[in-house]
């Protein structure tokens, strides 16, 4: 058996090889490709039984058909989200598709809180000042998080982990999630989206990207937020309308923005463009604001999370090879699998 891994970085190779050698030696071999999967790179998978892809690989109908024609029978996602996969075509072709529905949710939650702390206390600006010999603290004024209201949109595993951290800070917690269970009620109150927007000093997005949540932060919702609120997104870039947040920042309606994801990140994130002209006008405009922080989708990037991602990805492959039922399968026996824990998927 042979697996082709696309968008492979050095850390992907390190963790997948380690877990393969320790726990799944019977599966076969892995080929690594630094290129993203696309119509142009599909031929690299010829002769492989499965492909392993990440968030910015292309898995539309034409790519899936080309993979199938080349002998590929399985698509292994080393991520939770699958909005970039044409599951209907995969179902028609009988392709096995499985994801990693949850991995170290604390990693992303901790990063979301770190971004808020940085944005609020302006430690990124203080760091740059001090390195230049400027020890003036004027302009670095923040607020105390204790007692502030934090609104969490989506209380799946990561949203709950975020709630636990903010609860430890002594914050008042409210959340919006039509699919929420009872666990969040230990930390706060479930409310409608309008109430969350109106009352939150901090808004943290942790919901999946669906047609219902695309641009959930838009001109209309931004007009209803508490003036000066901070917004952080570590979930999916498409949750935010970039043009609308630029306007909200310009009018001071939005007090600050921290992004670990971006709607058009596919051509940019995970690669070095420091010697190039970046022609994404929305992203470049956002990065001119002193109260905006942009990171490159690194919230998951911890040793524990990478180990878990590699383990679950290879276990999904092992389930297929050995004929076991795979709990993370998104398409099974030609039919899309609807699971209680993925309606919607908890990112």
Rosetta blueprint (number, residue, H / E / L):
1 X L
2 X E
3 X E
4 X E
5 X E
6 X L
7 X L
8 X L
9 X L
10 X H
11 X H
12 X H
13 X H
14 X H
15 X H
16 X H
17 X H
18 X H
19 X H
20 X H
21 X H
22 X H
23 X H
24 X L
25 X H
26 X H
27 X H
28 X L
29 X E
30 X E
31 X E
32 X E
33 X L
34 X L
35 X L
36 X L
37 X L
38 X L
39 X L
40 X L
41 X L
42 X H
43 X H
44 X H
45 X H
46 X L
47 X L
48 X L
49 X L
50 X E
51 X E
52 X E
53 X E
54 X L
55 X L
56 X L
57 X L
58 X L
59 X E
60 X L
61 X H
62 X H
63 X H
64 X H
65 X H
66 X H
67 X H
68 X H
69 X H
70 X L
71 X L
72 X L
73 X L
74 X E
75 X E
76 X E
77 X E
78 X L
79 X L
80 X L
81 X L
82 X L
83 X L
84 X L
85 X E
86 X L
87 X H
88 X H
89 X H
90 X H
91 X H
92 X H
93 X H
94 X L
95 X L
96 X E
97 X E
98 X E
99 X L
100 X L
101 X L
102 X L
103 X L
104 X L
105 X H
106 X H
107 X H
108 X H
109 X H
110 X H
111 X H
112 X H
113 X H
114 X H
115 X H
116 X H
117 X H
118 X H
119 X H
120 X H
121 X H
122 X L
123 X H
124 X H
125 X H
126 X H
127 X H
128 X H
129 X H
130 X H
131 X H
132 X L
133 X L
134 X L
135 X L
136 X L
137 X L
138 X L
139 X L
140 X L
141 X L
142 X L
143 X L
144 X L
145 X L
146 X L
147 X L
148 X L
149 X E
150 X E
151 X E
152 X E
153 X E
154 X L
155 X L
156 X L
157 X H
158 X H
159 X H
160 X H
161 X H
162 X H
163 X H
164 X H
165 X H
166 X H
167 X H
168 X H
169 X L
170 X L
171 X L
172 X E
173 X E
174 X E
175 X E
176 X E
177 X L
178 X L
179 X L
180 X L
181 X L
182 X L
183 X H
184 X H
185 X H
186 X H
187 X L
188 X E
189 X E
190 X E
191 X L
192 X L
193 X H
194 X H
195 X H
196 X H
197 X H
198 X H
199 X H
200 X L
201 X L
202 X E
203 X E
204 X E
205 X E
206 X L
207 X L
208 X L
209 X L
210 X L
211 X L
212 X L
213 X L
214 X L
215 X L
216 X L
217 X E
218 X L
219 X H
220 X H
221 X H
222 X H
223 X L
224 X L
225 X L
226 X L
227 X L
228 X L
229 X E
230 X E
231 X E
232 X E
233 X E
234 X L
235 X L
236 X L
237 X H
238 X H
239 X H
240 X E
241 X L
242 X H
243 X H
244 X H
245 X H
246 X H
247 X H
248 X H
249 X H
250 X H
251 X L
252 X L
253 X L
254 X E
255 X E
256 X E
257 X E
258 X E
259 X E
260 X L
261 X L
262 X L
263 X L
264 X L
265 X H
266 X H
267 X H
268 X L
269 X L
270 X L
271 X L
272 X L
273 X L
274 X L
275 X L
276 X L
277 X L
278 X L
279 X L
280 X L
281 X H
282 X H
283 X H
284 X H
285 X H
286 X H
287 X L
288 X L
289 X L
290 X L
291 X L
292 X E
293 X E
294 X E
295 X L
296 X L
297 X L
298 X L
299 X L
300 X L
301 X L
302 X L
303 X H
304 X H
305 X H
306 X H
307 X H
308 X H
309 X H
310 X H
311 X H
312 X H
313 X H
314 X H
315 X H
316 X H
317 X H
318 X H
319 X H
320 X H
321 X H
322 X H
323 X L
324 X L
325 X L
326 X L
327 X L
328 X L
329 X E
330 X E
331 X E
332 X E
333 X L
334 X L
335 X E
336 X E
337 X L
338 X L
339 X L
340 X L
341 X L
342 X E
343 X L
344 X L
345 X E
346 X L
347 X L
